[in-house]
Amino acid sequence: MEPPGEKPGEAGGLQITPQLLKLRTGEFSLESILLLKLRCLGLADLGCLGECLGLEWLDLSGNALTHLGPLASLRQLAVLNVSNNQLTSLEPLATCENLQRLNAAGNLLATPGQLQCLAGLPCLEYLRLRDPLARLSNPLCASPSYRAAVRELLPGLKVIDGERVIGRGSEFYQLCRDLDSSLRPSSSPGPRATEAQPWVEPGYWESWPSRSSSILEEACRQFQDTLQECWDLERQASDSLAQAEQALSSVGPTSSFVF
């Protein structure tokens, strides 16, 4: 017998109920819900979530989920976030034929074989098993070759852990990985790397000593001569204007004519 006032699943965490879904979405019919955000609510049981047959976008991150059974009936689901839970299997997702994006970082998936259930999903292109920024991962990510194993198991994936592995831009991520590998110190004995050498000749950055230049001196002399000529012309012009004004002032007023 259940304790008074406690619903199934409450002892270990909250259970999803029709009342909870209608309260959070405002929808009267569960089948009318298209988008649902239920993150960090302490959920341990998905309850009636499988009745939301029209659901396309679902966020269940940050809960205490250990299984995804009710999600098997969500054939329209395209985007699913179940990161930061306690999942050891993704098997129920094998029937979510429209699933395109899946974030399962921060769970208990131990081997790439546990992803085999996703191999039959024709639309799945984006998969996240590790999120360094949020410090979320899975035990299977401890292997350096896990990404290659996932690509072999799910060849239709375009993006793994936020890095494009197929299509335009994938070469950039591969280049970054190659650079990381080349910069990582090697434990095996081998020839020491050659010491870095300056890329310019010694003394390249030193300032050149100032030297006198006959060309510069000649240019300065010509500039001074030109400036003197300008002053002489300005003085002659002033004298001519003064003489003209004096001549005009000595002439009487002009005669007026009436037309």
BELZI-V393336 format. One record per backbone hydrogen bond with DSSP energy under -0.5 kcal/mol. CO is the residue of the C=O (numbers start at 0). NH is the residue of the N-H. Records with the same first field share a line. If there is no record, write none. Layout:
CO=NH  NH
//
This chain:
2=5
6=9
8=12
13=43  44
15=47
16=20
17=21
18=22
19=23
20=24
21=25
28=31
29=32
33=55  56
35=37  58
41=13
42=63
44=15
45=48
46=49
47=50
48=51
50=52
51=54
52=75
55=77  78
56=35
57=59  80
58=37
59=62
60=39
61=41
64=85
65=87
67=70
68=71
69=72
70=73
72=74
73=76
74=97
77=99  100
78=57
79=81  102
80=59
82=61
86=107
89=92
90=93
91=94
92=95
94=96
95=98
96=122
99=124  125
100=79
101=103  127
102=81
104=83
105=84
107=109
108=139
110=113
111=114
112=115
113=89
114=117
115=118
117=120
119=121
120=123
124=157  158
125=101
126=160
127=103
128=105
130=134  135
131=134
135=130
136=106
137=140
138=141
139=142
142=145
144=148
145=149
146=150
147=151
148=152
149=153
153=156
157=164  165
158=126
159=162
162=159
166=169
168=171  172
169=173
170=174
171=175
172=176
173=177
174=178
175=179
176=180
177=181
178=182
179=183
200=203
202=205
212=216
213=217
214=218
215=219
216=220
217=221
218=222
219=223
220=224
221=225
222=226
223=227
224=228
225=229
226=230
227=231
228=232
229=233
230=234
231=235
232=236
233=237
234=238
235=239
236=240
237=241
238=242
239=243
240=244
241=245
242=246
243=247
244=248
245=249
247=250
256=258
//
